[in-house]
Structure formats: C-alpha cells, structure tokens
C-alpha cells in the first residue's frame, strides 16, 4: 500500500508514524467516551488516561510489525472546523489472532482491530474511507475473510460494519469481556473478501 492514498480533495489516508501517537491517542479516548456511553461503565470512561494511551500508541508505532497495520485519515485542506493535516480517525488491522485463524480452518483470515473517528467528524464518511483503504490492503495480501469484534451494545458500530458488508455473528452467540465488573457481550462479525 502506498504511504499516502488521496481519497478526495479534503481527506487523505496514510500509514501512521510515531509522530501521530498523541493525535491517535486523543481520538482513541474521545471516541471511547462518545461511543461507549451507557455501554461501558461511566467511571471507566471518565478514568481513561490520555498519557497512558499516548504511551500505548508510541509503543505500537515503534514496532515495525504492528506499525504497518495502522492507517490514519487526515485533513488535507483547511476547513473552519478542521485545520490542515489534523487527524480525523484511524484504523488498526492485521492478520487474525492465531486462535481465530485456526478456527477459520484453511482460510487466510485478517482482523480489523479498530476504526475510531473523532466524534466531531462522525457521519462524514471518514470511517468508510478508512475501511476502503484497509480492505484494499487485505485484498492485495490475498486474505479471504476478515473479522471484527464489536461490543454488542454498540449499535452505531454494528450498523457501520453491516453497511460495509460484514455478516452475522460468526460464533453463533456472543463472547464476553468484563470492564469494572460489568459483563459486556462481544460480537465477532465476518466478511468474505475473496
């Protein structure tokens, strides 16, 4: 995948760099606080620490293996709401985890780990543009399927994933995670690529 993929006159998709860590962390925290309200315990959302997320993203972006699987969407032109070169969202992706890949038998399965958009830019097609860039990467790498995990209560994300072609929950039920004592259902959705 090229380092920069212009998607239109205002937004470009490119591979993230270490210099993007703080902006990615800001979007990560803001998107969690907006998307998971009334889903994840509020105390958890309130206690999300930007500095911890910056360190997390610095670590991820310093690793050549994981670094290649992070794309960002950035503004290429100034608008009243958005200065030029400001990050609008990011996507994280790569091969499916070993256990998930084994469950997929002989198919080559990829995983979309996250797409988070600055909440001020929700509904502007940025997630769609990031997904299209990720999908091109998967197709070029000849992955046959892609999976994504999503909290069962995150209706906005589920609607997005369905709109871009992800099907029903592949595990026939929901997995669970626990955050601050609250059990949350997790769906694992799949899309066939080839």
C-alpha positions in Angstrom: 0.0 0.0 0.0 1.3 3.4 -0.8 2.3 5.7 2.0 -0.4 8.2 1.1 -3.7 7.5 -0.7 -5.7 10.6 -1.6 -9.4 9.7 -1.2 -10.8 13.1 -2.2 -9.9 16.7 -2.1 -10.1 17.0 1.7 -9.1 13.7 3.3 -6.0 11.6 2.7 -5.4 8.1 4.1 -1.8 7.3 5.0 0.3 4.9 7.2 0.6 6.3 10.7 4.0 7.4 12.0 5.4 7.7 15.5 4.7 11.5 15.3 1.0 10.6 15.1 0.9 8.8 18.5 -0.6 11.7 20.5 -3.3 12.6 18.0 -4.3 8.9 17.7 -4.5 8.7 21.5 -6.7 11.8 21.6 -9.1 10.3 19.1 -9.0 6.9 20.8 -10.0 8.4 24.2 -12.6 10.8 22.7 -14.2 8.0 20.5 -14.4 5.7 23.5 -16.0 8.3 25.7 -18.6 9.1 23.0 -19.3 5.6 21.6 -19.4 3.7 24.8 -21.6 6.0 26.9 -24.3 3.8 28.6 -22.4 0.7 27.4 -19.1 0.7 29.3 -19.2 1.8 33.0 -19.0 5.6 33.1 -16.3 5.5 35.7 -14.1 3.6 33.3 -14.7 6.2 30.6 -14.1 9.1 33.0 -10.8 7.5 34.0 -9.4 6.9 30.6 -5.9 8.5 30.7 -4.6 10.3 27.6 -1.0 9.9 28.7 -1.4 6.1 29.0 -2.9 6.0 25.5 -0.1 8.1 24.1 2.4 5.6 25.6 0.4 2.7 24.2 0.4 4.2 20.7 4.1 5.1 20.9 4.9 1.5 21.7 2.6 0.2 18.9 4.0 2.7 16.3 7.6 1.9 17.3 7.1 -1.8 16.4 7.7 -2.4 12.7 5.3 -5.3 12.6 2.3 -3.5 14.1 3.2 -0.1 12.7 2.3 -1.1 9.1 -1.2 -2.0 10.2 -2.2 1.5 11.4 -3.7 3.9 8.9 -4.9 7.4 9.6 -7.3 9.8 7.9 -6.2 13.4 7.9 -7.5 16.6 6.6 -5.5 17.8 3.6 -7.2 21.2 3.3 -8.2 23.7 5.9 -11.8 24.0 6.9 -13.4 26.1 9.6 -13.7 23.1 11.8 -10.6 21.2 10.9 -7.1 22.6 10.3 -5.0 21.1 7.5 -3.0 17.9 8.5 -5.2 17.3 11.5 -6.1 13.7 12.2 -9.7 12.7 11.8 -9.6 9.0 12.5 -7.5 5.8 12.4 -7.8 2.1 11.7 -5.8 -0.8 13.1 -5.6 -4.1 11.3 -3.6 -7.2 10.6 -3.6 -11.0 10.4 -6.3 -12.6 12.6 -5.1 -13.9 16.0 -3.7 -17.4 15.9 -6.7 -19.0 17.7 -9.2 -17.2 15.4 -7.2 -18.1 12.3 -7.1 -21.8 13.4 -10.9 -21.7 13.9 -11.2 -20.4 10.4 -9.6 -23.7 9.2 -7.6 -23.3 6.0 -8.8 -19.8 5.0 -6.5 -16.8 5.3 -8.2 -14.6 7.8 -7.4 -11.0 8.6 -8.7 -8.9 11.5 -9.9 -5.3 11.7 -8.9 -4.4 15.2 -10.4 -0.9 15.3 -11.7 2.0 13.4 -12.1 5.1 15.6 -13.1 8.5 14.2 -13.0 11.9 16.0 -16.6 12.2 17.3 -16.8 15.7 15.8 -16.4 14.0 12.4 -18.9 11.2 12.8 -21.2 10.8 9.9 -18.9 12.4 7.3 -17.8 9.1 5.6 -14.3 9.0 7.2 -14.8 5.5 8.6 -15.9 4.3 5.2 -12.8 5.8 3.6 -10.6 4.1 6.2 -12.3 0.8 5.7 -11.9 1.0 1.9 -8.2 1.6 2.4 -7.9 -1.3 4.8 -9.9 -3.6 2.5 -7.6 -2.8 -0.4 -4.7 -3.8 1.8 -6.4 -7.1 2.7 -7.2 -7.8 -1.0 -3.6 -7.1 -2.1 -2.4 -9.5 0.6 -4.9 -12.1 -0.6 -6.8 -12.5 2.6 -10.0 -14.5 2.1 -12.0 -13.2 5.1 -11.8 -10.5 7.7 -13.3 -10.5 11.2 -14.1 -7.6 13.6 -15.1 -7.7 17.2 -17.6 -5.2 18.4 -19.4 -4.7 21.7 -23.0 -6.0 21.3 -24.4 -2.7 22.7 -22.5 -0.5 20.1 -25.4 -0.2 17.7 -23.7 2.6 15.7 -20.6 0.4 15.0 -22.7 -2.6 14.2 -24.7 -0.6 11.7 -21.4 0.6 10.1 -20.0 -2.9 9.8 -23.2 -4.3 8.3 -23.2 -1.4 5.8 -19.7 -2.3 4.6 -20.6 -6.0 4.2 -19.9 -7.7 7.5 -22.3 -10.6 8.1 -23.9 -12.2 11.1 -22.0 -13.1 14.3 -19.7 -15.9 13.3 -19.6 -17.5 16.7 -23.3 -18.1 16.9 -23.6 -16.1 20.1 -21.6 -13.6 22.0 -18.3 -13.6 23.7 -17.9 -11.5 26.8 -15.4 -9.1 28.3 -15.6 -7.6 31.7 -14.9 -3.9 32.4 -15.1 -2.8 36.0 -17.3 -5.7 37.0 -19.8 -5.2 34.1 -20.0 -8.1 31.6 -20.3 -6.9 28.1 -21.3 -9.0 25.1 -18.9 -9.1 22.1 -20.0 -10.0 18.6 -17.5 -11.4 16.1 -18.6 -10.4 12.6 -17.0 -11.7 9.4 -16.8 -10.5 5.8 -15.7 -12.6 2.8 -13.2 -10.8 0.7 -12.3 -13.4 -2.0 
